[in-house]
Amino acid sequence: MQITPAEADHLGPLTWIKKPAVDGPPAQRHPQVVERVSEILADVERHGLDAVRRYARELDGWTGELEISAAELARSGDALPEDVRSSLETGCDRTRRFALAQREHLVDFEIELAPSVVGGQRYVPVNRVGAYLPAGRFPLLASAFMTVNVAKAAGVPTVLACTPPTGEHGAHPAVLYGAHLSGADRVFAVGGVQALGALAFGLLGEQPVDMLVGAGNAFVTEAKRQLFGQVGIDLLAGPSEVAVLADETADPEWVAADLLGQAEHGPNSPAALITTSELLGREVAAAIERQLAGLSTREVAGPAWRDFGSIIVASDPAQAVAVSDVLGPEHLEIQTADDDYYLKELTNYGSLFLGRWSTVAYSDKGIAGTNHVLPTGKTARYNAGLSVSRFLKPLTYQRARREGTAYLAPAVERISAFEGLAAHEATATIRIEEIGRHSGAFEGTPAVDRH
């Protein structure tokens, strides 16, 4: 989420209060990661569950059962504080409601394109989805809401979930409870590359999945990249990103808190302030340093801000929009006197948070209902976040009756002949000739004009 020299030339003069200390975006693909992922996937494909169990022992220290039983899944919430359990239930419900509303607005349709020539589209869910639920440095409890939950709202019949075992105690109970609330059909204590391989190769007592979804570390992302084509994927997510677009009306303490709220995801998580007020930019820079001093996660958020943080002063709202669209941030907050202007003008972002009361964390934890599996690394220029539509195939169909042949076949004959595709041409010709042999058999049939 950085501005290249070529992009800077296009944007025009900018004032930088802080530039990233690291020149270039966070590394997405390390050669060692690529090689190791290839090795693990080949091993899992060749040796099946034996390899999966071996990696579970070596990498996660896990020797127990791979599958979480239905009974254990059902009682996973018992290990949680009541307030956490209630909050998870709220997040799951809101995420499901938003996803169901999305589904309701994706409608099947038919249209008559010419007399007796109909085209249509119907949305059909994929059959099998594998969801990866990370549980690394910080277990992200809402992950199942965004993947399992939304897949089920889309109508996916079978959703399998994998989550890393956490030492000798198995999978994290809050992650399991999220999977249970979301309606996962089966859940497995399998982590990392071996989990994605097991799902893709059909090693977990089920057929191979059709699609892999869910965030993860660099190894998980690389595994999805290498498995893409054999299975579908949601997107290739990199480090979490945030940008705040703010003017002189914003509160610097709030802006600083929201920037650090995403910087603490990891030491290579970019955070950017785009502002039309140089004074606000300098106040936010000072507020970040003050807040970092008392932040329990400063060992993560501090390096992220130092190495990948930026504060950019734009000359006016139009340039602020242009800067933001170049960055294409995963999360974009708007804290201005005219938020609706930016809602109308901005085009490149994963998800938008309008107004000072709309912080990214509301979506991160599933409480706002929208999905937090979002494009990073400027891919918001052409990609969108995970939604029910990603689990649905818009399948088209056509229905041409005898009477519609006059509106189809002659043009197909001419185009096919010009291309030199004789067999294509013949498929139209035999239908025209059939009508000729039975002309008059159906009153009202239009004449077939081949010229």
SULVENCOR-V538026 format. One record per helix or strand. SS is the DSSP state (@ for helix, = for strand). FROM is the first residue (numbers start at 1). LEN is the number of residues. If there is no record, write none. Layout:
# SULVENCOR-V538026
[[SS & FROM & LEN] [SS & FROM & LEN]]
This chain:
# SULVENCOR-V538026
[[@ & 5 & 7] [= & 15 & 4] [@ & 31 & 17] [@ & 49 & 12] [= & 67 & 2] [@ & 70 & 5] [@ & 76 & 4] [@ & 82 & 23] [= & 109 & 6] [= & 117 & 9] [= & 128 & 6] [= & 135 & 1] [= & 139 & 1] [@ & 143 & 12] [= & 158 & 6] [@ & 167 & 3] [@ & 173 & 10] [= & 186 & 3] [@ & 192 & 10] [= & 211 & 3] [@ & 218 & 10] [= & 228 & 1] [= & 231 & 3] [= & 242 & 5] [@ & 252 & 12] [= & 271 & 5] [@ & 278 & 16] [@ & 298 & 11] [= & 309 & 5] [@ & 317 & 11] [= & 331 & 5] [@ & 339 & 7] [= & 351 & 4] [@ & 360 & 5] [@ & 379 & 3] [@ & 388 & 4] [= & 392 & 9] [@ & 402 & 6] [@ & 409 & 11] [@ & 422 & 16]]
